[in-house]
Amino acid sequence: MTREELHELLDTEAERINNPRFIADDPVQFPRRFSDPRDIEIAALLAATIAWGNRKMICRDGDRLMEMMDNAPYRFMMEGAVENLDPDRNIHRTFFVRNLRNYLRGLRLIYERYGSLQDFGRHLAIGEYAAPAWKLVEGINAAIAEANDGCADPQCLPARLDTTALKRVNMALRWLVRDDGIVDMGIWDVITPAQLYIPLDVHVGDVSRQLGLLTRKADDRRSVVELTEALREFRPEDPVIYDYALFGIGMNL
């Protein structure tokens, strides 16, 4: 396949998949249920946190999670209502209420101090970093640890930021930052779509290698950088539009 043919394939598949019909079967549906930016931010982070495994199971458990929070994530968090739930109650696979409790304690600290997650990102000046997502997670992890007597929780967010692909947070940031008005919501301006990184998982990695976009075998942070740089050659202002393309191509392989 020539470079021109690859570019055409990526554009065609991105346009096909980046469609409102995509929303109903994807965890992006959860932050899209809200209008308050604070609800959107919290729902995006939490929905992305459980976005691993079977998509039907993810959406089923996402529904249960939103119901658990009375379909009002911000209010639920600020009122500390999670403290009244059974810590051993399962939410999704290895993520339990005890992990949600740790997560929401840290996020509440952030919202009490800065008002929103985006303004926390402004405080951290994430837009000045080459890898904004990793800087943001560093800050959230610090808040989680502070709010939980110095103990971080790797079930909430990855701890090894030098190696993690940070797939789920990069996906949440795609929802919050991309602003084409189709699937992603684009409510943030603390960073631009050009600064986003591809949400890399096994599926995206395998497809990218088959297309010659990625040479590294590991699905790690270095691979995220390599793949995103390759995609920026086709659309530097919005490289992660091709997350849709790689998803669609993979379904056809």
C-alpha positions, 0 to 999 in steps of 0.5 A: 500500500502506498502512502497515498493509499494509506492516507485515503484508507485512514480518512475513509475509515475515520469518516465512516466510524466517526458517526453519531451511531457509534455513540450508543455502543461506546463508553463515550455515551456516559459523559455525553449524558450530562451538560454540566462540565463537571459531570462530563469530566468525572463521567469521562474519567470514570467511564474510561477507567473501566473501559477495558475488555468486552465493550458490551460489558463495559457499557453494562457496567458503566450504566451500573456505575452511573446509577450508583452515583445517582446519575449525578457524578459531581454531586455524588462525589462532593457529598462523599456518598461513596463512603456509604457504599460497600467497599467490596462491591464490584464495579467492573472486573478488578475495579471495586467500590473501594477503588472508586472511593479512593478515586473520588476522594482525590478528585474531590480534593481537586475540585475543592481547590480548583473548581474543575479538572480542566482548571487543575490542568491549567494549574499544572500547565499541562499544555506546556508539556510535550505529553499533557496526559501523563502530566495530568495523571501525575497530578491526579495520582498525587491528589489521590495519594494525598486524599488517602493518607499517602496511598495511591491506587493503581486500580484508578490510574497507572503509576508507572508513567514512564512506560504506560501507554495511558490508553484510557486517559488518552481516550477520555482526553479525546472525548474532552478535547476533540471538537468536531461536534460528532462523537467527541464533546470538545469542552476543553481548551486547556490543550488542543487536538494537535496535542492529543495522543492515540489511545493505544491498546492491543487492538490498535497496536496490532492494526497499526503494525499491519499497516506499517504505522508502528514498528515497536512490539510493545504497547507502551508509551514509546509506541504511543509516541511513535504511532501518534507521530506517524498519524500527525504526518497525515493530519497534524492538527488532529492526529487522533481522528485516526483512532476511529479509523484504526478501530474500523479497519481492525473490525474488518481484518 
